[in-house]
């Protein structure tokens, strides 16, 4: 890429924003057009199921401010409709099109739909965007009856904890035998005890058999023969990559956009991919392409994709992060490192820390409120999962005056590694989960 070129970034989340920052940091002085389907500029999405849903902060406080002058053209509230990769053109509604010299795809994911659920009912919601959070708050305000969340993954558990913080009765429904069971028995058991301590109800090993919508409530008949009456139901059963606009583009879109290790889209010379939608082989792990849906990956892959685009396909280096993520649940902290989902067996690495093993190789770790131990095991996994030889070209030098680690990654790294974390987003105070009386 050179001055006078135009780079289009489709996706105005954290990956898109960090891509634009990195382009400017590397000295790109051409035109940048950032297209986003939401009406808002980038914001801290982890706040959606926590501070925003509880009303602890207003939407404006969730904004992600760029650390340098981006000088980009924002096209917000605009969904890309089609990509013509041969003509290097992104098509927009109304017959508009944008030509590009380089394209960064960072469209993220959509919440997965639950078959049979009455999505036409305004009390049945998903929880992905600021607008979703505001809609759930409106539904909560219309009734003081119980709340139901379907899905025992991270967002479902965060939402359940937020409801107890607000003093709302909540039931979490999941088809697994325990919440966050994919992180092993120890963490699932610890989280179950936290839910019980804070009087959140669990309906595990079950699903919704029938829905009944009335004027004031939503009824759910479960396969375990329970019947729940709710003022609001939140669906949190996973996500699907936002790739519908790429059909017919000649890119490979099988559970995301298939990429090379450098994040260049397979078969394209001028298209790179970042964030949740990227499916690439992390050579630290193996050569199998996979997606990673973590906030830190959005930050790091956005920057890496911009670097690859600037270097060109022939000179780009593989993107080989050590995946890391964390979340607060009640007054405890869950941390993961590596790829726990790939583990075939689990071992206890230390008190509260579970290791995930595949073919005799430690592939990931998850810790429940054990920050000091996770510092050690993060370093250990970094040693055991090295970037493979040969040594790849060094990262492109930064031209920014602002230290990268301090201003971009530090808020997340500090909270992942520190023993006394703060929220990774601005907030008046940490959520006082302990205020919820025990049963």
Phi, psi and omega in degrees: 000146181217168178305140183095344176282163175241129173248127177256131176246118178258111184124112186253039174265200183295323180294317178296317180296313181294330175297313181297318178300316182294323177301313180292322180298325180277002174094008178294123185246012179276196183273136174239126176245123183248114185255127179224139183279345176272155180282356184252153170288169185307145180216171181284097183296329177301341180286342187301317183267004181233263188301321181292320183290330180274347184084011179297329176222159175271159182306325182297332180286347181273354186299142174263111181271130175294148184271355175217171181286112185279325184050058179246158172266115181272130173238078184272159183064026184230119181261126175298136184255335182193149176242125172257094185289334178290317181271359181055058185221131172259124181266140181240168180301153177079014179085004179284151177219153178236119174279156180215154169265331175217144183232134172244119179263121182216048188277354174071217186224163171251151173297141180286141179275143175263112181305135178091346181284142183279077183295345176287343180281123183295350179268357176252110191233161165255171185222091181229321187245172174300319180297322175299316181298317179295323179294320177295320178298322177296317180296321179295325182288343182276350182200150176258014179287175185297159179244147178235137171237130180255116182130124185255023175277195187296311183295321178299319179288322175299317180295317179300317178297321178297322179295321178291326174301324179278355182082015180269139171292137183216144173237129177257123180255133178210149180275347175283170183277349177200154179295141182053037182297337181293345177265012175101162185298321185295314180290319178300318180293318180296318180292322177302317179295323178296315178300315181295320179298323182265011174063034168273133182274145179240136173233085186262166183057036182211166179219172178276125178270314181219149175248143176225112178262126175244183183296325187246341186218173173240127178260142179230119176262117186266162180289347174268012178075008170287151173234121183248142176243124188230148173276337182204140177236127178252129178265121181221070188244028178108192186213165175231143182298142180275080184237008184301327182286351182262000178297132182085005183272352184079002169278154179271118185238075177247102186053056182113184178263118182293130183233161167281174182298338180273002183077005169289132177299136182303126177085006181236137181273341191227023181232125174239163186228145182218156173082203186300334186275346182282133177239103189222159177275114174278106188292350170295328186265297178189195183257016179271123179292136179214159172263153176229118182257075176228150179301315181298324178295324176299318178297307188287319181289328176299315179292319181294321179296319178297319178299315180299317181297320181289324181284332185092156187301323183287337185249354184293149180256151179300146176269111188230067181283163166261104185302137179218145178204157176206160176204152173262133178230113192057235181253019180246164181236128174261130178230140175228151177214149184077213183233075180304329183297341181272352183292139175261336179224161176236151175223156175270110181283322176195177182301118179085359180240122179256133175260148181242125190241137174227124179054042178076008184243129176292120187245346181189169178212150177222134182237141177251103177057042179229065185296322181295317179295325181290332174300315180296312186285336172294315177295323181292319178293325177299325178286320184281340178242069186285158171293126187291154172285157003285164179292130183272163180306146180295154177302150177299139183294150178277141174251004182277151176281336184276131177298129186295306184301324185288320190260341182251306185270335188303317181304327181274319179295316181300315182288332177288319189261339186285158179275340179234081188287156166245170177295145180280007180226154181293134179202153181301324180194164174294149180298124181281072184302327186295348179290340180290121184294143178284154179281000000 
